[in-house]
Amino acid sequence: MPQGKPMQGEIYRHFKNKMYQIVGVATHSETREKLVIYQALYGTYGIYARPYDMFISEVDHVKYPDVKETYRFTYVDPETLTNQTPVVESKEELDSTLVHEYPETEVDPELKGALIQFMKFLDTDNMDEKYKILIDMRSDITDQLIDNMAASLDFVIDDGPLDKRYEELLTCVRTRQRFETNRFR
């Protein structure tokens, strides 16, 4: 796979030797800038967004003179992955990884439920289900979860009080819910 064509499901190694899986390539709703949405394959499996051009760029060798890699992120052939690299392909696999394989000190027990719900939110394409999951997550919601959920739906929720941001995300999901329900009638 040539450098500069990240696609959903592909694995990339950051030049600092951390592994990530591409969730998708999105378009910023305001600026129309392409963004790569990717998930860490370690720790709490955080989800991040980075401008497409930055994702495929070369490493800044002035800032990091000792780095030998050419690119910031390098495509990893799945056949070269070892057992040391946890690649999560399904929600069930994530549940198992979070609950059984990571020690309590690495994944806060209170976050496990929220992370599992978040993965369910990402896994479903049904806006009714997304809305129900979001309602169920109310007590566990964080600013980062709101940002990640909004990004997965190509929404931008402005900074502000957590309750207000949560309500704005609910409104966005409800609006999309109504749109998708009526769109094919």
C-alpha positions, 0 to 999 in steps of 0.5 A: 500500500503506497504512503498517503492513502489511509483507508478504513481498517488499515494499521499504521505505526507512528514514528514513536512506535505506537500502533493505530487503526484507521477508523475512516477519513472524514471531511471537516464540516466547516473547513472541508479539510480532510481528516484521518480518524484513527484509534490507538491499539493500546491502553484505553484505545483512544480515538483521534483526528488529524489533518490528512496532510499531516497524517501522511507527512514526513517526520520533522527531522529538525524537531526529531533528529534521531528518528530514522523513519521517513513518515509520521505514520507508516502503513503496516502489512497485516501479515507482519503483525505479531501477537504483541500488537493488539488489533481489535476488530469487533466490539466483543473483542474490545470488551474482552480486551478491556475487561480481561487483559488490561490491569485495573491500573491501566484502564480505570474500571469506571471508564470500561463501561463508557468505552464499551458503550462508545464502541457500540455507538461507533459500531451501529449505523442506526441513529435510534440506537445511537440516541439510546446509547447516548442516553444510557451514557449520560452519567459517564459522558466526558468532553473527550467522549463528546468530541469523539462521538461528534467527530464520528458523525461529522459534527462539531460541538463547541467548547462549553459546559459538559451538560450543554455540550451533551445536550447539543450532541443529543440534538444533533443525533435527534436531527439526524434521526429524523432526517434518516427516518424521513429521507427514503419516504 
